[in-house]
Amino acid sequence: MSQRSRRCVIGAIALVGLTAAGMAGAAEEKGDRTDRILVGFGGADITPNVSGPKPVYMAGFGQNRQATAVLDPLKARAIVLKDSGGKVALVSVDLIGLFLEETVEIRRHLPGFAHVVVSCTHNHEGPDTMGLWGKNAFQSGIDEGYQRLVRERIIEAVKAADRGAVPAEARIGVARLPDLLADGREPYVKQDELVVLTFCKVGSESPLGLCIQWNCHPETLGSRNTTISADFVGPLVETLQRRRQCPAVLFTGAVGGLMTTLGLEVRDAQGRALPENSIEKTERYAALLAEQVEKLMREGQPARLAPIRARHREVFVPLDNPLYLLGRTLGVLRREAFAWTGNPDKAETLGKVAPQRYCLRTEVGWLSLGELDVALIPGEIYPELVLGKVQDPPDPGADFPDAPIERAIYADLPGRWRMIFGLANDEIGYILPKRQWDEKPPFCYGRPKSQYGEVNSVGPDAAPILCEAFRRLVQPTP
């Protein structure tokens, strides 16, 4: 096979959404309303069977944490948005993460969409869907039958949302809630924006459904929990659906760094601090978040969500994490790898000889929904990279103190409103500012050892490559 035939070349931008926008323009010339949208909601149960013959290995903390019962169900929740020219599907799944290959397979069964987004909440109380938390470090925790069921249920949820789409109007509300987040790593930078998109029947205050974006690890129940749960996402959604009589879908945003409830003091209605890693704390946190969502439902401003445009760009990122490389060799980390060429836009397929450097294929995306921009990022991005708050000057102990500051994700979004969906269409782990990378002594901030983060990142070059790819996606002209 020739080098040319062995080379994978990635097209610059998927322009399906732009084609849909052109169709919308043609419809407008015929007198149709192009600022009108339709919205539909769908859902499906993806709770694993914990009483079957196979153990269910739980994800997000350590190996061999086997599920013993189900506390609350896991769901795949879908929103379909349509305008006169096209449609997009937005799916949130109560799982730790799904790789790009799973998303590609799901899209194959959903033709006709300008884009299909599959984002995981990064739930730490569900099954292992990435292979990293099996019986031991040398065995995958994935159940292929369960993976297939998840794909099938996601497809069902999207199709149901598509069939049920009805005309809608939208309102959007944004609030900063720093007291509902703990930051687990210096420098302490929180992505504390709660964004609530409320869909209502045309000319009515009656809600059709909610799209919520919040930036927090669903891990409140902690590492010793052995019951399957959606963590705080479950009682949050259940509370809102019961009170508002409409579907609710939560998307996880920028959770790197570490945006968490662990160590966050949560008090009950009488002011008593609730125990860490408890059901009581989880439910109370969900209730506090639900109160803020309902407040934003009342205070939200009208938002135009058409025309619908979608772009996405495949990009190659070096795979430098030695544990991930070992996991791939052992078959624990099951995803395709390539030979790094030094160019994020192309890579070579692997031959018989191991390359000097491996890389992964992933994807960044951008939804332009009228006045609302949605950034689609394939992992757990640090808030610094979203908000433009990368440390400057860098700490002297950083491994790459001379690394340029990455372009902030929100810096290029042109819309009036903004959202970010993390773990969107892929999960590549933490995405750190390169000049905050800190594996080697002396360590930053005078610490005796490095902080948590790098161990679950593909490598220090991920952030510069992904941020630049996103900039080129949104602003193609330099």
N, C-alpha and C positions, 0 to 999 in steps of 0.2 A: 504494500500500500504506500502511495506517495505521501510526502510530507504535506502536500496541498490537500489531499483527500483526508488526511488525518487531522487537519486543523479545523477547529470549531470556530466559526465566525459569527458573532452576534450582531443582529441588525440594531440600528441606533435606537429607534423608538417604535413601539406598537401604536399605530395611529387609528385604531378602531374607533375610539371615542371621538376623534376629530371627524371621522367620516360620519358618525352619528350626528355631530353638530351641523355638518353640511346638509344632511337630510332635514334637520330641524329648520335650517334657513329656507330650504325649498318649501317646507310646509307653511312657513310664515308668509311667503309670497302668495300662497293660495288662501290666506286669510285665517289659518288655524292659529290658536294661541300657543306660542312656544314657551311661555313662562309657566305653563301649567305642568304639574307633575302628578304621577300616580305612585302610590306606595302600597306595598303589600308585606305582610309579615308571615313567617312560617317557622315551625319548630319541630324538633324530633328528639327523642330520648336516646342518649348514648351511654347510659349507665351500664358498666360491665357486670357480668354475672360472677359474684364473689363466692358462690356456693357450688360452682362447677368443679370438674376434675383438675383444672389448671389453676395454679396460683395467679393472683392478680398483683403484680409488683407495682407499688406506688412510686410516683415520680417526685423529684424536686429536692430531696435531701440526701439520704444515703442509700446504699444497696440493701436488698433483701427486706424491705419494709412491705410485708404482705397484707393485703386488705382482708379484714375480718367481717365487715358488715357495711351497710349503706346508710349513711346519715341523711343525705338528701340526693336527689337525682342529678345526673350530669345531662346537659342539653347542648344541642347545636341550634342556634337561633339565627334566622336569616331575615334580611330586609332587601326587598327589590324596589329600586327606584326607576321610573320610566318617564321620559318626556316624548315629544312627538317624533324624535329621531332615533332613540335607542334606550338601552336599559343597562343597569349595573346591579350586581348582587353583592351584598355585604354580609358576611357570615362570621359570627362569633361562636367559639367552641370552648367548652369548659375543660380544656386540656392543657398540659404543660407546653406543648408545641407540636407542630407538624412540619415536616421538611417540604421543600419546594416540589419534590417529585410527587408528593401526595396531592398538592394543589393542582399541578399540571394534569394529573389523572382525573381529578374532580371536574376541572374545566372541560375536559374532553367529552364529558357527558352532559354538558350544559351549553350547547351551541346557541348562537343568537345574542349573546351578551357582549356588550362593549368591554366589560371587564368583570371578573369574578374574584372577589377578595375573600380569602379565608384567614382569619386572625384568631389566635388562641388567647385565652385570658391569662395563660401561664399559671394555671392552677396547680398547686403543689399537693393537693389531696385527691388527685385522680390517678389513673393508670399511666404507666410508662409508655409513651408513644414515640420515644426517640431512641430507646435502646440502652440508655446510660445507667439505669437503676435496676438491673436484674438481680439474680441471686448473689452474684459477686461481680467484681470489676471485669471479669473475663467472660461474662455471659449476658446476652441481651435480655432486657425485660419485656420485649415486644411480643405480643400475641398477634400473629398475622390475621387470624380470623376477626379479632376485634378491630384491627386497622381497616379491614374491608368493610365491616359494619359501620364504622365511623364515616367512611367515604360515602357509602350508600345513604346513610341518614342525612348527611349534609346535602346531598343531591336532592333528596326528598324534601327537605326544608326549603331549599331554594325554589323548587318547582311549585310547592304550595304557596309560597310568597308571591311568585309570579302569577299564579292563577287568581289569587285574591286581591290583586292590586286595584285600588280605587282612587279617584281624584282626591287630592289632599292639598292643604296649605301647611306651611311650616313656621314655627317660631324657634328661636335659639336663645339660650341663656348661658352665661359664663360667670363663674365665681372662683375666687382663689380661696383654698381651704388648707392652709399650712398646718393647722392643728389636727388634721386628720391624716397626716403622713409623718413617718419617721424616715430620716435619711441615714443610711448605714455606712456612709463612706465620706471622708474628707476629700476635697472641699465640699462643704455642705451646700448643695444647690438642689432645691426641690422643684419638680414640675407639679405644681399644686393647683392647676386649672381643672375644674370640673366643667365639662361642656354638655349641655342637654339640648337635644333637638326633639321638639314635640311636633308630631304630625296630627292635624285635626281635619275633620270633615270640612269641605269647602263651605264657608259662610257660617261655621259653627264653632263653639268652644269644646265640642265633644272630641276627646282624644282618640286617635286611631292607633297610636303607638309611640314609643320613645326610643331614641338612639342616644346612648350615654357614653361619654368617653372620660375615663378616670385613670390615674397613673399610680397603681399600687399592686404589689405582688399579692395574689390570693394565697396566703400562707399563714393566716391567723391561727389555725388549729395546731400548727407546729409539727415538728419532726416525729413526735411520738404517737401522733394520731394514726390509727389504722382503719378508720372508717372512710369510705368513699364519700366525697362531698365536693361541692363547687365552692367551698369556703364562703367568704362574705358575699360573693356574687349570687349564690343561691337564695338566701333570705332577702337580699336587696331586691332582686327581680320579683320574687314571690310577693313581697310587701307592696311593691308598686303596682303589680298586676291586680292584686286584690283591692287596693284602694282606688285605683284609677280605672279599673275595668278595661285594660288594654295591654297589649304585649309590651315588653321592655327588653332591650338588648344592650348589654354593656360591652364596650371595646376597651381593651387595655392599651394605654399609651406609652409614654416614656418611663419605663420602670427601672432602668439601670441606675447604678450608683450608690445606694440601693433604695428604691422607693418601697416601703414596707409598713406593715402594722406591727412587726416584731419589735418589742421594746416600747411601743407606743402606749401610753397610759389611756385607758378607756374607762370612763365611769358610768355607772348606771343612773337612772333617773333620780335616785336619792343621794348621788354624789359619792358612792362607794366605788373604789377602784376594783375592777374585775380581774380575775386571775388570768395570767398569761397562758396562751394556748388553750383557752377554754371555749366551750360552745357559747357560754354567756357573753364573753367578749366578742366573739364572732357575730352573734346576732345583734348585739348592741351597736357594734360598728356599722353593720348593715342598716340598722334603724336610723342612726345619725346621718348616714349618707343619703338614705331615702328622704329624710326631711329636707336636705339641701336640694335634692332633685326636684321635689315638689315645689319648693320655693322658686326655682328657676323655671318651672313650668308656668307658674303664675306671672313671673316677671319677664319672661322671654319676649324678644322683639321679632317682628315679622322678618322672615328670611326667604329670599328667592333662590330656589335650588335648580333652576333650569337656565340655560341649556346644560345638559350632562355631557361632560367630556372625560375621557380616561386615557392616561398614558402609563406605560410601564417600560422598564428597561432592564434587560438581563446584564449582569456584571459579574466578573470573576474577582474573587478575594483570596489572597494567600492563606493557606492553612498551615500555621506555624506552631500551634499548640501541640506539644509532644504527647499529651494524654489523648487528645483527639486522634492524632496520627496512629498511636498504638491501638486505640479503640477501633479505628478503621481496619487496621491490619488483622485484628482479632475477630472482625465481623460483628463487633458490638455496635459500632457506629456505621449504619448501613445507608450510605449515600454516595453518589457518584463523585469522583474527584478527577482532576485534570492536572496537566503539567503547566506550571506558571511560566508565562512568556515575558513577564514584565509589563504586559498591556492588559488593563482591566476589561477591555472589550473583546479579547480573544484568548483562547488557550488551546493547547494540544491535547488530544486524547492520549491516555497512558499506553505506553508500549511495554515490552518485556523488561526493560531496564528502568529502575526507579528514577524519577526525575530529581533534579537538585532541589526543587521546591514544588510542593503540591498547592493546588487551589481548589476552591469550591465555586460552583455557579449558583448565584442567588439573584435577587430581583429587588429593585426599588420601584415605587409607583406613585402616581399623583392623580387624584380625582378633583376635577374642577366642577363643582355643582353650583352653578350660578354664583352667588355671593360667598359660597363656602368652599374652602380648599381643604382637602384631606391628604396628608402625607402618609405614605405606606412604606414602613421601614421593616426589614426582615429580621429583627432581633430585639434585644433589650438595650435600647439606646440610652446613653446618659443624658440627663436634662441639659447639661452644659452645652451639648452639641445641638440641641433643639432651640434653646433660648439665646444662644450667643454668649454664654457665660463661662467659657473655657478659662481656666486660671491663667492670669497674666499679671506680673511675671510668673513663670512656673516655679514650683518648689525646687530648690537646689538638688534635692535627692532624687528627682525624677530621672528615669532612664533616657528619655529623649527630650531634654529641656529646650533644644533648639528647633524642635519640630514646629512647622507653621501651624497657626490656629485654623482649624477647619471652618469652612463656611457653615453658618447656622442653618438648620433645616427651615426654620420659620422665616429666615431673612428673605427668601425668594418667593414666598407665597403671596400672590397679588390680591387675593380676595379680602372681603371685609371681615370674614370669620375664618377660623382655622380649627382643625382637629388633627390629631396624629394617631394612627393605629400602629402599635408595635406588634412584633411577631406576625407581621402581615405577609402571608403567602410563603413564609419560611421562618425557621428559628435557627440563627447562627450563634446565639449566645450574646454576651455583653459586647457593646460597641462603645469603646472608651476613647476619649481624646488622647491622641498619641503623646502629647507632652505631659499627660497625667499618668502614663504607664509607669508602673513602679514594682518591678520584680526583683531588682538587684539592690543590695546595700550600697551606700547608706539610704535608708528609707525616708520617705517624705514625712514632714511634720514631726520629725524627731522620734518616730515610732520605732520600737525594737524589731518589728517584723512588718512585712508588707500587708496591705489591706486586702480584703476579699474583692475579687473581680476578675483579675487576669486569668485565673485558673479556668474560668468558664468563658473565655473569649478565643476566637480563632487566631487572633494575633494583633499586634499594634498597628498594622497597616489597614485594618478594616475600616476604621472611622474616616481617614482621609479619602479612601477610595469611594466609600458609599456616599459621603457628603458631596463629593465632587460629581458623582454620577447623578445624584438627585438634583444638583444645581443645573447640570446640563439637560436634565429631563424637563425641568420647569422653565429654564431660560436657555434654550438651545444656542442662542447667539452669545458669544463671549462678551 
